[in-house]
Amino acid sequence: MILTCESIRLEDYLLETTEVDFNHPSIIEKANELYTKASNEDEYVRVAFEFVRDEIAHSWDIQSTRVSRIASEVLFFEEGICYAKSNLLCALLRAKGIPAGFCYQRLTLGNTPDTGYCIHALNAVFLQSVGKWIRLDARGNKPGVDAQFSIDDEILVFNVREGYGEYEYPIIYREPHAKTMDALKRNTNCSYMCHHDLPTSLE
């Protein structure tokens, strides 16, 4: 899939926002810790991605009712849904001057269209070494899910099934989409939100 940047200015993908609060002391500390495990920028991206993927639980997987949103909050509680986890990965990357943004997929809630739809969030990161954007999905692996860091071929959590009404949004957004953040803001129970109050489209 051909990705299109929301902004032509690469520096727009390095900005701090309310949700991507990479100057928070805890984010800086974690970024510095992860940086010591990497020998170059690409390796840091992999290490940061794997940390968020593996060490930050997906709230649905652990059946938590907590709703986290801001990157530092996600890091503190060590959990969040994909919207929250993508905020944290973006913050860890931007903290080290690596351009990162947000991408989205429209997926069925269950395995078939009759279950309804939801928006799924993942990240895009610009790798200077190859001069291109790649997508990474730190949702969290589990049986049947094996997302990986890959420069050449995407290894994401979900493969979009067009025949099911699923589709990819080709835009790399500078900030987390307002619809996804609004869902996190207005809900206090993650289980209820995942069942009843996730956005079904970005339009």
Secondary structure as UniProt FT lines:
FT   STRAND          4..5
FT   HELIX           10..14
FT   TURN            22..23
FT   HELIX           25..35
FT   TURN            36..37
FT   HELIX           41..55
FT   STRAND          57..58
FT   TURN            59..63
FT   HELIX           71..77
FT   STRAND          79..80
FT   HELIX           82..94
FT   TURN            95..97
FT   STRAND          100..108
FT   HELIX           113..115
FT   STRAND          117..127
FT   TURN            128..131
FT   STRAND          132..136
FT   TURN            143..144
FT   HELIX           162..164
FT   STRAND          167..173
FT   HELIX           178..186
FT   HELIX           190..196
//
